[in-house]
Amino acid sequence: MKFSINQSELQNALAVVLKGIATRSTLPILSGIYLDAKNDSLTLQATDLELSIQYTAPALVEGEGRAVVPGKLFSEIVKNLPDAAVHVEAEDDSAVITCDTASFSIKTLDAEDFPGFPHVDVQQEIAIPFSQFASMVKRVARVVSKDESRAILTGVLITLEEARLKMVATDSYRLAITEADVPDAAAEDFQAVISGAFLQEIASLPRSDDPLRIALAENQIVVTYHGTVFINRRIEGNFPNYRQLLPDTYATRVSLEVDHLVAGVKRTSLLGQASSPVKFDINIASQTAQLSAVAQDVGSAQETLPCEGEGEDVEIAFNYAYVLDGLASVSTDKVFLEVQSSLKPGIFKAGEGENFLYLVMPVRIS
């Protein structure tokens, strides 16, 4: 195998596929990156048997062939080369990398031992603008559970219903839902639970005008974007029935300025420990929401914010960190807070033009 490729192009490719290599596997081949040079292109592959990534870049191929190079070492070498043409020549069990005045020789692994890239029989596929997909993921992914013992909660439920894409995540203390229209979706309705960490990796890729394509196979999701294919296992199990948490009515509904509310919650929470609740005391007659927090042996804080609302006066308390997490996902100027009672979940909804709902379990007011 013999090929030449621009250093920055190769570095970009490696930055993407490196996310797929196994870091704790007992199989050395899974810590490698598979290189396949043919037809004036270089295809790089990596897999940890759960996640597989394939990236294709243009290259000057002088001799077709395949090789598996140690992933982290090869990436470090390329990263430190000057911005010039990189020449790679591999035969038998070694590869020589030269660029400008630098030259490296590294041991390679047997390409025959590398697992084949999964061939997925794609049943459903939709296309969505990358920026829209990324913003949806960022709204819900911060809510996924970190507790591996309940694997289903470490994922995001993705559903397509009547050309409407919905993402839902919960860690059992809060719930985030975001929706978007996918008008050109030819796919039938579907639902799948996908790893939140995997979706965040995709959402953090460089933005471009290329659409992102999502396809579902029986037990895998296939994401294609910008010449790269990502395949990841779906999470098996039953996602909690979140719809039963969403009430049809509310006793109180107020709208607040997002910036003022974020600043107010941050200031009020300064006294408390990480788990201290912030109490919302909503007074409809005066159209105000008073935020307060009390920390034993430290003191208390309160702040009054103007609001516009209807319904009954109510007091409800939330974990302040959860509130700030939800508000960080709201890009509108105003947010609506809907409350049934002090013991039932509070619901934050983004203002006009954005479909985002954030439900938070209340903290008992002592």
MARRO-87192 format. One record per atom (N, C-alpha, C): z, x, y negated; atom name. Coordinates in steps of 0.1 Angstrom, whole numbers, plus 5000, padded with zeros to 4 digits. Layout:
   zz   xx   yy name
    Z    X    Y   CA
...
% end
This chain:
   zz   xx   yy name
 5000 5009 5012    N
 5000 5000 5000   CA
 5000 5009 4988    C
 4991 5005 4978    N
 4990 5013 4966   CA
 4986 5004 4954    C
 4995 5004 4944    N
 4991 4995 4933   CA
 4997 5001 4920    C
 4992 4996 4908    N
 4997 5000 4895   CA
 4999 4987 4887    C
 5010 4987 4879    N
 5014 4975 4872   CA
 5022 4980 4859    C
 5021 4972 4849    N
 5028 4975 4836   CA
 5043 4975 4838    C
 5050 4984 4833    N
 5065 4985 4835   CA
 5072 4972 4831    C
 5068 4967 4819    N
 5075 4955 4814   CA
 5072 4942 4823    C
 5060 4942 4827    N
 5056 4931 4836   CA
 5064 4931 4849    C
 5065 4943 4855    N
 5073 4945 4867   CA
 5088 4943 4865    C
 5093 4947 4854    N
 5107 4945 4851   CA
 5110 4930 4850    C
 5101 4922 4843    N
 5103 4908 4842   CA
 5103 4901 4856    C
 5094 4905 4864    N
 5092 4900 4877   CA
 5105 4902 4886    C
 5110 4914 4885    N
 5122 4918 4892   CA
 5134 4911 4887    C
 5135 4908 4874    N
 5147 4901 4869   CA
 5148 4887 4875    C
 5136 4881 4877    N
 5136 4868 4883   CA
 5139 4868 4898    C
 5132 4876 4906    N
 5134 4876 4920   CA
 5148 4882 4925    C
 5153 4891 4916    N
 5166 4897 4920   CA
 5177 4887 4922    C
 5176 4875 4916    N
 5186 4864 4917   CA
 5186 4859 4931    C
 5175 4862 4939    N
 5175 4856 4952   CA
 5180 4865 4963    C
 5183 4878 4960    N
 5187 4887 4971   CA
 5201 4884 4975    C
 5204 4887 4988    N
 5217 4885 4993   CA
 5226 4896 4989    C
 5238 4893 4984    N
 5247 4904 4979   CA
 5258 4907 4990    C
 5261 4897 4999    N
 5272 4900 5008   CA
 5267 4898 5023    C
 5254 4900 5025    N
 5249 4897 5039   CA
 5251 4910 5048    C
 5253 4907 5061    N
 5253 4918 5070   CA
 5239 4923 5074    C
 5229 4915 5070    N
 5215 4919 5073   CA
 5210 4927 5061    C
 5208 4940 5063    N
 5203 4949 5052   CA
 5189 4944 5046    C
 5181 4938 5054    N
 5168 4934 5050   CA
 5169 4923 5039    C
 5180 4915 5038    N
 5181 4905 5028   CA
 5185 4910 5015    C
 5189 4923 5014    N
 5192 4929 5001   CA
 5179 4936 4995    C
 5168 4934 5002    N
 5156 4940 4998   CA
 5147 4930 4991    C
 5137 4936 4984    N
 5126 4928 4978   CA
 5113 4931 4985    C
 5106 4920 4989    N
 5094 4921 4997   CA
 5082 4922 4987    C
 5074 4932 4988    N
 5063 4934 4980   CA
 5050 4932 4988    C
 5041 4924 4983    N
 5028 4922 4990   CA
 5017 4924 4979    C
 5009 4934 4981    N
 4998 4937 4971   CA
 4985 4934 4977    C
 4978 4925 4971    N
 4964 4922 4975   CA
 4957 4914 4965    C
 4944 4914 4965    N
 4935 4906 4956   CA
 4939 4908 4941    C
 4942 4920 4936    N
 4945 4922 4922   CA
 4958 4915 4918    C
 4967 4912 4927    N
 4980 4906 4923   CA
 4991 4912 4932    C
 5003 4912 4927    N
 5015 4916 4934   CA
 5024 4905 4935    C
 5028 4901 4948    N
 5037 4890 4950   CA
 5050 4896 4954    C
 5061 4892 4948    N
 5075 4897 4951   CA
 5082 4885 4957    C
 5090 4888 4967    N
 5098 4878 4973   CA
 5112 4883 4976    C
 5122 4873 4975    N
 5136 4876 4978   CA
 5142 4864 4984    C
 5151 4866 4993    N
 5158 4854 4999   CA
 5172 4858 5004    C
 5181 4848 5004    N
 5194 4850 5010   CA
 5196 4840 5021    C
 5185 4834 5025    N
 5183 4823 5035   CA
 5187 4809 5030    C
 5194 4809 5018    N
 5197 4796 5012   CA
 5187 4794 5001    C
 5185 4804 4993    N
 5176 4804 4981   CA
 5165 4814 4984    C
 5152 4810 4982    N
 5141 4819 4983   CA
 5133 4818 4970    C
 5129 4830 4965    N
 5122 4831 4952   CA
 5109 4839 4954    C
 5098 4834 4949    N
 5085 4841 4950   CA
 5079 4842 4936    C
 5075 4854 4932    N
 5069 4856 4919   CA
 5056 4864 4921    C
 5045 4859 4914    N
 5032 4866 4915   CA
 5028 4871 4901    C
 5025 4884 4901    N
 5021 4890 4888   CA
 5007 4897 4890    C
 4999 4898 4880    N
 4986 4906 4881   CA
 4989 4921 4882    C
 4982 4928 4891    N
 4984 4942 4893   CA
 4970 4948 4897    C
 4969 4961 4895    N
 4957 4969 4899   CA
 4960 4974 4913    C
 4954 4967 4923    N
 4956 4971 4937   CA
 4945 4980 4942    C
 4950 4992 4946    N
 4940 5002 4951   CA
 4941 5002 4967    C
 4952 4998 4972    N
 4953 4997 4987   CA
 4962 4986 4990    C
 4957 4975 4997    N
 4965 4964 5001   CA
 4976 4968 5011    C
 4986 4960 5011    N
 4997 4963 5020   CA
 5010 4956 5017    C
 5020 4958 5025    N
 5033 4952 5023   CA
 5044 4962 5025    C
 5055 4960 5018    N
 5067 4969 5020   CA
 5079 4961 5015    C
 5091 4965 5020    N
 5104 4960 5015   CA
 5112 4971 5009    C
 5115 4970 4996    N
 5122 4981 4989   CA
 5137 4976 4986    C
 5146 4985 4986    N
 5160 4981 4983   CA
 5160 4974 4969    C
 5165 4962 4968    N
 5163 4954 4956   CA
 5170 4959 4944    C
 5183 4962 4944    N
 5190 4966 4932   CA
 5185 4980 4928    C
 5183 4989 4937    N
 5179 5003 4934   CA
 5165 5003 4927    C
 5156 4996 4933    N
 5142 4995 4928   CA
 5142 4989 4914    C
 5151 4979 4912    N
 5151 4972 4899   CA
 5157 4982 4888    C
 5168 4990 4892    N
 5174 4999 4883   CA
 5164 5010 4879    C
 5156 5015 4889    N
 5146 5025 4886   CA
 5136 5020 4876    C
 5130 5008 4879    N
 5120 5002 4870   CA
 5125 5000 4856    C
 5138 4995 4855    N
 5144 4992 4842   CA
 5145 5005 4834    C
 5147 5016 4840    N
 5149 5028 4832   CA
 5136 5037 4830    C
 5125 5031 4835    N
 5112 5038 4833   CA
 5107 5036 4819    C
 5098 5045 4814    N
 5092 5042 4800   CA
 5082 5031 4801    C
 5079 5025 4790    N
 5069 5013 4790   CA
 5055 5019 4791    C
 5051 5021 4804    N
 5038 5026 4807   CA
 5034 5020 4821    C
 5023 5025 4826    N
 5019 5020 4839   CA
 5028 5026 4850    C
 5032 5017 4859    N
 5040 5022 4871   CA
 5031 5022 4883    C
 5031 5033 4890    N
 5023 5035 4902   CA
 5032 5035 4914    C
 5029 5026 4923    N
 5038 5025 4936   CA
 5029 5028 4948    C
 5033 5037 4956    N
 5025 5040 4968   CA
 5035 5040 4980    C
 5033 5031 4990    N
 5042 5030 5001   CA
 5035 5032 5014    C
 5041 5040 5023    N
 5035 5041 5037   CA
 5047 5045 5046    C
 5046 5041 5058    N
 5056 5043 5068   CA
 5069 5038 5063    C
 5079 5047 5061    N
 5093 5042 5057   CA
 5097 5047 5044    C
 5088 5050 5035    N
 5091 5054 5021   CA
 5081 5049 5011    C
 5086 5049 4999    N
 5077 5045 4987   CA
 5079 5055 4976    C
 5068 5059 4970    N
 5069 5068 4958   CA
 5065 5060 4946    C
 5074 5061 4936    N
 5072 5054 4923   CA
 5070 5065 4912    C
 5059 5064 4905    N
 5057 5073 4895   CA
 5053 5066 4882    C
 5058 5071 4871    N
 5055 5065 4858   CA
 5057 5076 4847    C
 5045 5079 4840    N
 5046 5089 4830   CA
 5050 5102 4837    C
 5061 5108 4832    N
 5065 5121 4838   CA
 5076 5120 4849    C
 5080 5107 4852    N
 5091 5105 4862   CA
 5085 5101 4875    C
 5092 5106 4886    N
 5088 5103 4899   CA
 5100 5100 4908    C
 5100 5090 4917    N
 5110 5087 4926   CA
 5105 5085 4940    C
 5112 5089 4950    N
 5108 5086 4964   CA
 5120 5078 4970    C
 5118 5066 4975    N
 5129 5059 4981   CA
 5125 5054 4995    C
 5136 5052 5003    N
 5134 5047 5017   CA
 5130 5032 5016    C
 5122 5028 5025    N
 5118 5013 5026   CA
 5123 5007 5039    C
 5123 4994 5039    N
 5127 4987 5052   CA
 5114 4981 5058    C
 5115 4977 5070    N
 5103 4972 5078   CA
 5099 4958 5073    C
 5087 4957 5068    N
 5083 4944 5062   CA
 5082 4933 5073    C
 5080 4938 5086    N
 5080 4928 5097   CA
 5093 4921 5099    C
 5104 4927 5094    N
 5117 4921 5096   CA
 5121 4911 5085    C
 5113 4910 5075    N
 5116 4902 5063   CA
 5113 4887 5067    C
 5123 4878 5064    N
 5120 4864 5068   CA
 5108 4858 5060    C
 5100 4851 5067    N
 5088 4845 5061   CA
 5092 4835 5050    C
 5084 4834 5039    N
 5087 4825 5028   CA
 5086 4811 5034    C
 5096 4802 5031    N
 5095 4788 5037   CA
 5083 4781 5032    C
 5076 4775 5042    N
 5065 4767 5039   CA
 5070 4752 5039    C
 5070 4746 5027    N
 5076 4733 5026   CA
 5066 4723 5026    C
 5067 4712 5034    N
 5058 4701 5033   CA
 5063 4692 5022    C
 5057 4693 5010    N
 5061 4687 4998   CA
 5058 4672 4999    C
 5068 4664 4998    N
 5066 4649 4998   CA
 5066 4643 4985    C
 5073 4648 4975    N
 5074 4643 4962   CA
 5073 4654 4952    C
 5066 4651 4941    N
 5065 4661 4930   CA
 5064 4654 4917    C
 5072 4659 4907    N
 5071 4654 4893   CA
 5070 4667 4884    C
 5064 4665 4873    N
 5063 4675 4863   CA
 5070 4671 4850    C
 5078 4680 4844    N
 5086 4677 4833   CA
 5085 4689 4823    C
 5085 4687 4810    N
 5085 4699 4801   CA
 5097 4707 4803    C
 5095 4721 4804    N
 5107 4729 4807   CA
 5118 4728 4797    C
 5116 4726 4784    N
 5127 4725 4775   CA
 5135 4713 4777    C
 5128 4702 4781    N
 5135 4690 4784   CA
 5144 4691 4797    C
 5138 4697 4807    N
 5146 4700 4819   CA
 5158 4708 4816    C
 5156 4719 4809    N
 5167 4729 4806   CA
 5178 4722 4798    C
 5175 4714 4789    N
 5186 4707 4781   CA
 5193 4697 4789    C
 5186 4690 4798    N
 5193 4681 4807   CA
 5203 4688 4816    C
 5198 4699 4822    N
 5207 4707 4831   CA
 5219 4712 4823    C
 5217 4717 4811    N
 5229 4722 4804   CA
 5239 4712 4800    C
 5234 4699 4799    N
 5244 4688 4796   CA
 5253 4685 4807    C
 5247 4686 4819    N
 5255 4681 4831   CA
 5261 4692 4839    C
 5255 4704 4839    N
 5259 4714 4849   CA
 5273 4720 4846    C
 5278 4719 4833    N
 5291 4724 4830   CA
 5302 4715 4836    C
 5298 4704 4841    N
 5308 4694 4847   CA
 5310 4696 4862    C
 5300 4704 4869    N
 5301 4705 4883   CA
 5314 4712 4887    C
 5319 4708 4899    N
 5331 4714 4904   CA
 5330 4728 4909    C
 5340 4736 4907    N
 5340 4750 4912   CA
 5346 4751 4926    C
 5351 4740 4931    N
 5359 4739 4943   CA
 5349 4739 4955    C
 5347 4750 4962    N
 5337 4750 4973   CA
 5341 4742 4985    C
 5354 4737 4986    N
 5358 4729 4997   CA
 5352 4715 4996    C
 5348 4711 4985    N
 5341 4698 4983   CA
 5327 4701 4978    C
 5319 4706 4987    N
 5305 4711 4984   CA
 5297 4701 4976    C
 5298 4688 4979    N
 5290 4678 4973   CA
 5292 4678 4958    C
 5304 4681 4953    N
 5308 4681 4939   CA
 5303 4693 4932    C
 5299 4704 4939    N
 5293 4716 4933   CA
 5278 4714 4929    C
 5273 4702 4933    N
 5259 4699 4930   CA
 5257 4689 4919    C
 5245 4687 4915    N
 5240 4677 4906   CA
 5232 4667 4913    C
 5235 4654 4911    N
 5227 4644 4917   CA
 5215 4641 4909    C
 5203 4643 4914    N
 5190 4641 4907   CA
 5183 4629 4913    C
 5180 4619 4904    N
 5173 4607 4910   CA
 5161 4604 4901    C
 5151 4599 4907    N
 5139 4594 4900   CA
 5138 4579 4903    C
 5140 4570 4893    N
 5138 4556 4895   CA
 5129 4550 4884    C
 5118 4545 4889    N
 5109 4538 4880   CA
 5105 4548 4868    C
 5100 4560 4872    N
 5095 4570 4863   CA
 5106 4574 4853    C
 5119 4573 4857    N
 5130 4578 4849   CA
 5138 4588 4856    C
 5140 4600 4851    N
 5147 4611 4858   CA
 5161 4611 4853    C
 5171 4611 4862    N
 5185 4610 4859   CA
 5192 4622 4866    C
 5201 4628 4858    N
 5210 4639 4864   CA
 5225 4634 4862    C
 5232 4635 4873    N
 5246 4631 4873   CA
 5255 4643 4879    C
 5266 4646 4873    N
 5275 4656 4878   CA
 5290 4651 4876    C
 5299 4655 4885    N
 5313 4651 4883   CA
 5321 4661 4891    C
 5333 4664 4886    N
 5343 4672 4893   CA
 5355 4664 4897    C
 5354 4650 4896    N
 5364 4640 4898   CA
 5373 4638 4887    C
 5373 4646 4876    N
 5381 4644 4864   CA
 5372 4639 4853    C
 5360 4642 4853    N
 5350 4638 4843   CA
 5337 4636 4849    C
 5328 4630 4842    N
 5315 4626 4848   CA
 5304 4627 4836    C
 5293 4633 4839    N
 5283 4635 4829   CA
 5270 4629 4834    C
 5263 4621 4826    N
 5250 4615 4830   CA
 5240 4617 4819    C
 5228 4622 4822    N
 5217 4623 4812   CA
 5204 4618 4819    C
 5196 4612 4810    N
 5184 4606 4815   CA
 5172 4609 4806    C
 5160 4609 4812    N
 5148 4611 4805   CA
 5136 4604 4811    C
 5127 4600 4803    N
 5115 4593 4809   CA
 5105 4604 4814    C
 5099 4602 4826    N
 5089 4610 4831   CA
 5077 4601 4833    C
 5069 4599 4822    N
 5059 4588 4823   CA
 5048 4591 4833    C
 5044 4603 4835    N
 5033 4606 4844   CA
 5037 4609 4859    C
 5050 4605 4862    N
 5055 4608 4875   CA
 5048 4599 4886    C
 5040 4605 4894    N
 5033 4598 4905   CA
 5042 4596 4917    C
 5053 4604 4917    N
 5061 4604 4929   CA
 5069 4591 4931    C
 5072 4588 4943    N
 5080 4576 4946   CA
 5095 4579 4942    C
 5103 4569 4941    N
 5117 4571 4938   CA
 5124 4580 4948    C
 5133 4588 4943    N
 5140 4597 4953   CA
 5154 4600 4947    C
 5162 4606 4956    N
 5175 4612 4951   CA
 5179 4623 4960    C
 5185 4633 4954    N
 5189 4645 4961   CA
 5200 4652 4953    C
 5209 4659 4960    N
 5220 4666 4954   CA
 5216 4681 4955    C
 5215 4687 4943    N
 5211 4701 4942   CA
 5222 4710 4936    C
 5223 4722 4941    N
 5234 4731 4936   CA
 5233 4733 4921    C
 5245 4730 4914    N
 5245 4732 4900   CA
 5242 4746 4895    C
 5247 4756 4903    N
 5245 4770 4900   CA
 5230 4773 4900    C
 5223 4768 4910    N
 5208 4770 4911   CA
 5201 4764 4899    C
 5205 4752 4895    N
 5198 4745 4884   CA
 5201 4753 4871    C
 5213 4759 4870    N
 5216 4767 4858   CA
 5207 4779 4857    C
 5205 4785 4869    N
 5196 4797 4869   CA
 5182 4794 4865    C
 5177 4782 4869    N
 5164 4778 4865   CA
 5163 4775 4850    C
 5174 4768 4845    N
 5174 4765 4831   CA
 5175 4777 4822    C
 5180 4788 4827    N
 5182 4800 4819   CA
 5169 4809 4818    C
 5159 4805 4825    N
 5146 4812 4825   CA
 5140 4812 4811    C
 5132 4822 4808    N
 5125 4822 4794   CA
 5117 4809 4792    C
 5118 4804 4780    N
 5111 4791 4777   CA
 5096 4794 4775    C
 5088 4784 4780    N
 5074 4785 4777   CA
 5069 4770 4776    C
 5056 4769 4773    N
 5050 4756 4772   CA
 5046 4750 4786    C
 5047 4759 4796    N
 5043 4755 4810   CA
 5053 4744 4814    C
 5047 4733 4821    N
 5056 4723 4827   CA
 5064 4729 4839    C
 5075 4723 4842    N
 5082 4727 4854   CA
 5080 4716 4864    C
 5077 4720 4876    N
 5074 4710 4887   CA
 5085 4710 4897    C
 5090 4698 4900    N
 5101 4697 4910   CA
 5095 4689 4921    C
 5097 4694 4933    N
 5092 4687 4945   CA
 5103 4687 4955    C
 5104 4676 4963    N
 5115 4675 4973   CA
 5108 4675 4987    C
 5114 4683 4996    N
 5111 4682 5010   CA
 5123 4676 5017    C
 5122 4676 5030    N
 5133 4669 5037   CA
 5147 4674 5034    C
 5149 4687 5035    N
 5162 4693 5032   CA
 5162 4704 5022    C
 5151 4704 5014    N
 5149 4715 5004   CA
 5144 4710 4991    C
 5146 4717 4980    N
 5140 4714 4967   CA
 5131 4726 4964    C
 5119 4723 4959    N
 5109 4733 4955   CA
 5107 4732 4940    C
 5110 4742 4932    N
 5108 4743 4918   CA
 5097 4753 4915    C
 5086 4749 4908    N
 5075 4758 4905   CA
 5074 4759 4890    C
 5075 4771 4884    N
 5074 4773 4870   CA
 5069 4787 4866    C
 5059 4787 4858    N
 5054 4799 4852   CA
 5051 4810 4863    C
 5043 4806 4874    N
 5039 4815 4884   CA
 5050 4819 4894    C
 5062 4812 4893    N
 5073 4815 4902   CA
 5076 4803 4910    C
 5079 4805 4923    N
 5083 4794 4932   CA
 5098 4796 4936    C
 5106 4786 4934    N
 5120 4787 4939   CA
 5122 4776 4949    C
 5128 4780 4961    N
 5131 4770 4971   CA
 5146 4771 4974    C
 5153 4760 4974    N
 5167 4760 4976   CA
 5171 4748 4985    C
 5181 4750 4993    N
 5186 4739 5002   CA
 5192 4728 4994    C
 5190 4716 4998    N
 5197 4705 4992   CA
 5211 4705 4998    C
 5221 4699 4990    N
 5234 4698 4995   CA
 5236 4685 5003    C
 5240 4686 5016    N
 5242 4674 5024   CA
 5255 4667 5021    C
 5255 4654 5023    N
 5267 4646 5021   CA
 5265 4635 5011    C
 5275 4626 5010    N
 5274 4615 5001   CA
 5280 4617 4987    C
 5272 4616 4977    N
 5277 4618 4963   CA
 5285 4606 4960    C
 5296 4608 4953    N
 5305 4597 4949   CA
 5298 4586 4942    C
 5302 4573 4945    N
 5296 4562 4938   CA
 5300 4561 4924    C
 5293 4568 4915    N
 5298 4569 4901   CA
 5296 4556 4893    C
 5287 4548 4898    N
 5284 4535 4891   CA
 5296 4526 4890    C
 5305 4527 4900    N
 5316 4518 4900   CA
 5327 4522 4889    C
 5325 4535 4884    N
 5334 4539 4873   CA
 5330 4535 4859    C
 5317 4530 4859    N
 5312 4527 4845   CA
 5314 4512 4842    C
 5323 4509 4833    N
 5326 4495 4830   CA
 5314 4488 4823    C
 5314 4475 4824    N
 5304 4467 4817   CA
 5308 4464 4803    C
 5321 4464 4800    N
 5326 4461 4787   CA
 5335 4471 4782    C
 5339 4470 4769    N
 5349 4478 4763   CA
 5358 4470 4755    C
 5371 4475 4752    N
 5380 4468 4743   CA
 5379 4473 4729    C
 5375 4486 4729    N
 5374 4493 4716   CA
 5362 4502 4716    C
 5354 4502 4705    N
 5343 4511 4704   CA
 5342 4517 4689    C
 5343 4530 4688    N
 5342 4536 4675   CA
 5331 4547 4675    C
 5326 4550 4663    N
 5316 4561 4662   CA
 5323 4571 4653    C
 5321 4584 4657    N
 5327 4595 4649   CA
 5317 4606 4647    C
 5318 4613 4636    N
 5310 4625 4633   CA
 5313 4636 4643    C
 5303 4641 4650    N
 5305 4650 4661   CA
 5312 4663 4656    C
 5307 4668 4644    N
 5312 4681 4639   CA
 5327 4679 4635    C
 5330 4668 4629    N
 5344 4666 4624   CA
 5353 4664 4636    C
 5348 4657 4647    N
 5356 4655 4659   CA
 5359 4668 4666    C
 5348 4676 4668    N
 5350 4689 4674   CA
 5360 4698 4667    C
 5359 4699 4654    N
 5368 4707 4646   CA
 5382 4701 4647    C
 5384 4688 4646    N
 5397 4682 4647   CA
 5403 4684 4660    C
 5396 4683 4671    N
 5402 4686 4685   CA
 5406 4700 4686    C
 5398 4709 4681    N
 5401 4724 4682   CA
 5414 4727 4674    C
 5415 4721 4662    N
 5427 4724 4654   CA
 5439 4718 4661    C
 5438 4705 4665    N
 5450 4698 4671   CA
 5454 4705 4684    C
 5445 4712 4691    N
 5449 4718 4704   CA
 5454 4732 4702    C
 5455 4737 4690    N
 5460 4751 4688   CA
 5474 4753 4693    C
 5482 4742 4691    N
 5496 4744 4695   CA
 5498 4743 4710    C
 5489 4736 4717    N
 5492 4733 4731   CA
 5488 4744 4741    C
 5493 4743 4753    N
 5488 4751 4764   CA
 5474 4746 4769    C
 5469 4753 4778    N
 5455 4749 4783   CA
 5454 4735 4787    C
 5465 4730 4793    N
 5464 4716 4799   CA
 5469 4705 4790    C
 5474 4709 4778    N
 5480 4699 4769   CA
 5469 4689 4765    C
 5474 4676 4765    N
 5464 4665 4761   CA
 5464 4664 4746    C
 5453 4659 4741    N
 5451 4655 4727   CA
 5451 4639 4727    C
 5460 4633 4719    N
 5460 4619 4719   CA
 5451 4613 4707    C
 5444 4603 4711    N
 5435 4596 4701   CA
 5443 4583 4698    C
 5446 4581 4685    N
 5453 4568 4681   CA
 5443 4561 4672    C
 5436 4551 4677    N
 5425 4544 4669   CA
 5430 4532 4663    C
 5429 4531 4650    N
 5433 4520 4642   CA
 5421 4513 4636    C
 5418 4501 4640    N
 5406 4495 4636   CA
 5407 4490 4621    C
 5419 4485 4617    N
 5421 4480 4604   CA
 5418 4490 4593    C
 5423 4503 4596    N
 5420 4513 4586   CA
 5408 4522 4589    C
 5401 4518 4600    N
 5389 4526 4604   CA
 5392 4541 4605    C
 5403 4544 4612    N
 5406 4558 4614   CA
 5410 4561 4628    C
 5408 4574 4632    N
 5412 4579 4645   CA
 5422 4591 4642    C
 5434 4589 4646    N
 5444 4600 4644   CA
 5445 4608 4657    C
 5442 4621 4656    N
 5443 4630 4667   CA
 5457 4637 4666    C
 5464 4638 4678    N
 5477 4645 4677   CA
 5480 4652 4690    C
 5488 4662 4689    N
 5492 4669 4701   CA
 5507 4674 4699    C
 5514 4674 4710    N
 5528 4678 4709   CA
 5531 4689 4720    C
 5536 4700 4716    N
 5539 4710 4726   CA
 5554 4713 4726    C
 5561 4711 4737    N
 5575 4713 4737   CA
 5579 4727 4733    C
 5590 4727 4725    N
 5596 4740 4720   CA
 5586 4747 4710    C
 5575 4741 4707    N
 5565 4748 4698   CA
 5564 4740 4685    C
 5560 4727 4687    N
 5558 4719 4675   CA
 5548 4708 4677    C
 5542 4702 4667    N
 5532 4692 4668   CA
 5521 4694 4658    C
 5510 4687 4660    N
 5499 4688 4651   CA
 5492 4674 4651    C
 5487 4670 4639    N
 5479 4658 4638   CA
 5469 4659 4628    C
 5458 4651 4630    N
 5447 4651 4620   CA
 5441 4637 4620    C
 5438 4632 4609    N
 5432 4619 4608   CA
 5417 4619 4604    C
 5409 4613 4612    N
 5394 4613 4610   CA
 5389 4599 4607    C
 5380 4598 4598    N
 5374 4584 4596   CA
 5365 4581 4607    C
 5364 4568 4610    N
 5356 4563 4621   CA
 5351 4549 4617    C
 5340 4545 4624    N
 5335 4531 4622   CA
 5337 4524 4636    C
 5344 4513 4637    N
 5346 4507 4650   CA
 5349 4493 4650    C
 5350 4488 4662    N
 5353 4473 4664   CA
 5362 4472 4676    C
 5369 4461 4677    N
 5377 4459 4689   CA
 5392 4459 4686    C
 5400 4465 4695    N
 5415 4465 4694   CA
 5419 4479 4691    C
 5431 4480 4685    N
 5438 4493 4683   CA
 5441 4498 4697    C
 5440 4511 4699    N
 5443 4517 4712   CA
 5448 4531 4710    C
 5456 4535 4720    N
 5460 4549 4721   CA
 5455 4554 4735    C
 5449 4566 4735    N
 5445 4572 4748   CA
 5445 4587 4746    C
 5449 4594 4757    N
 5450 4609 4756   CA
 5440 4615 4766    C
 5434 4627 4763    N
 5425 4634 4772   CA
 5429 4649 4772    C
 5425 4656 4782    N
 5426 4670 4783   CA
 5416 4675 4772    C
 5421 4683 4763    N
 5412 4687 4751   CA
 5400 4695 4755    C
 5402 4704 4765    N
 5391 4712 4770   CA
 5379 4704 4775    C
 5383 4693 4782    N
 5373 4684 4788   CA
 5365 4677 4776    C
 5372 4673 4766    N
 5366 4666 4754   CA
 5356 4676 4748    C
 5361 4688 4745    N
 5352 4698 4739   CA
 5340 4701 4747    C
 5341 4702 4760    N
 5330 4704 4769   CA
 5319 4693 4768    C
 5324 4681 4767    N
 5315 4669 4766   CA
 5308 4669 4752    C
 5316 4672 4742    N
 5310 4671 4728   CA
 5300 4683 4726    C
 5302 4694 4734    N
 5292 4705 4732   CA
 5278 4701 4738    C
 5278 4691 4746    N
 5265 4686 4751   CA
 5258 4676 4743    C
 5265 4671 4732    N
 5259 4661 4723   CA
 5252 4667 4711    C
 5239 4664 4710    N
 5231 4671 4699   CA
 5229 4661 4688    C
 5234 4649 4689    N
 5232 4639 4678   CA
 5244 4641 4668    C
 5242 4636 4656    N
 5252 4637 4646   CA
 5265 4629 4649    C
 5263 4618 4655    N
 5274 4609 4658   CA
 5276 4607 4673    C
 5289 4604 4677    N
 5292 4601 4691   CA
 5300 4588 4691    C
 5298 4580 4701    N
 5305 4568 4703   CA
 5316 4570 4713    C
 5328 4565 4711    N
 5339 4565 4721   CA
 5342 4551 4724    C
 5341 4548 4737    N
 5344 4534 4742   CA
 5356 4535 4751    C
 5366 4526 4748    N
 5378 4526 4756   CA
 5381 4512 4761    C
 5386 4511 4773    N
 5391 4498 4778   CA
 5406 4497 4776    C
 5413 4507 4781    N
 5428 4508 4779   CA
 5432 4522 4780    C
 5445 4525 4777    N
 5450 4538 4777   CA
 5450 4544 4791    C
 5449 4536 4802    N
 5450 4541 4815   CA
 5436 4541 4822    C
 5426 4537 4815    N
 5412 4537 4821   CA
 5404 4548 4814    C
 5394 4553 4821    N
 5386 4564 4816   CA
 5380 4560 4802    C
 5379 4571 4793    N
 5372 4569 4781   CA
 5358 4574 4782    C
 5349 4568 4775    N
 5334 4571 4776   CA
 5329 4576 4763    C
 5324 4588 4762    N
 5317 4593 4750   CA
 5302 4591 4752    C
 5295 4586 4743    N
 5281 4584 4744   CA
 5274 4590 4731    C
 5263 4597 4734    N
 5256 4603 4723   CA
 5250 4592 4714    C
 5247 4596 4702    N
 5241 4586 4692   CA
 5226 4583 4696    C
 5220 4576 4687    N
 5206 4571 4689   CA
 5197 4583 4693    C
 5187 4580 4702    N
 5177 4589 4705   CA
 5180 4599 4716    C
 5192 4598 4722    N
 5196 4607 4732   CA
 5203 4600 4743    C
 5199 4601 4756    N
 5206 4594 4767   CA
 5216 4604 4773    C
 5228 4603 4768    N
 5239 4612 4774   CA
 5252 4604 4774    C
 5258 4603 4786    N
 5271 4597 4787   CA
 5281 4606 4793    C
 5293 4606 4788    N
 5303 4616 4793   CA
 5316 4608 4795    C
 5321 4606 4807    N
 5333 4599 4810   CA
 5344 4609 4813    C
 5356 4606 4808    N
 5367 4615 4810   CA
 5379 4607 4814    C
 5386 4611 4825    N
 5398 4605 4829   CA
 5409 4607 4819    C
 5417 4597 4816    N
 5428 4598 4806   CA
 5440 4606 4812    C
 5448 4611 4803    N
 5461 4617 4806   CA
 5472 4607 4803    C
 5481 4605 4812    N
 5492 4595 4809   CA
 5500 4599 4796    C
 5501 4590 4787    N
 5509 4593 4775   CA
 5524 4591 4778    C
 5531 4602 4776    N
 5546 4602 4779   CA
 5554 4596 4768    C
% end
